[in-house]
Amino acid sequence: MTGLLIGVTLWMVCATVVATVLGRVAHRGDTEELGSIREWDMDALDHEVHHEH
């Protein structure tokens, strides 16, 4: 049982590392390909859109 718990823990750590790296790569690709360095504030955009109607 302990081996299973260790295996699951290692799997989750690896998955977290891979997800973090892929997220950073995707963000970097977006900024380089699109030429956008602007950080979007999604809460402010949602607020503006809901108050337009």
N, C-alpha and C positions, 0 to 999 in steps of 0.2 A: 504494500500500500504506500509506503514511503517513496518507493521508486516512481510510482505513478504520480504522486504529488510533486516530486522533483521534476519529472518530465513535463508535466503541465505548466509548472512555474517557468521552466526554461523556454518552453514554447511561447508563453505569453510575453516573456522578456524579448525574445527574438522578434515576435510579431510587432511589438511596440517600437523596437528599433527600426524595423523595416518600414513601418507606417510613417514614422517621423522622417526618415530619409526620403521616402517617396514624396511626402508632403512638401518638404523643402525643395526637392528637385522640381516638382510641378510649379511651385511658386516662383522659383528662379527662372524656369522656362517661360512662364507667363510674362514676367517683367522684361526678359531679354527679347523674346519674340515680338511681343506687342509694343515694346518700347515704353511701357508704362511703369513709372516708379511710384505712382500714387497709391496710397493705402486707402481702401474704401471703408467707410464707416457704415455698415449695413443698418444699424439702428437709425441713424440720421436719414438714410435713404428711405427706409420704410416709413418713417415719420412724415417726410415730405410727400411721398406718394399717397398716403392715406388722407392727408389734408388737402390734396388737390381736388378731390371729388366732393 
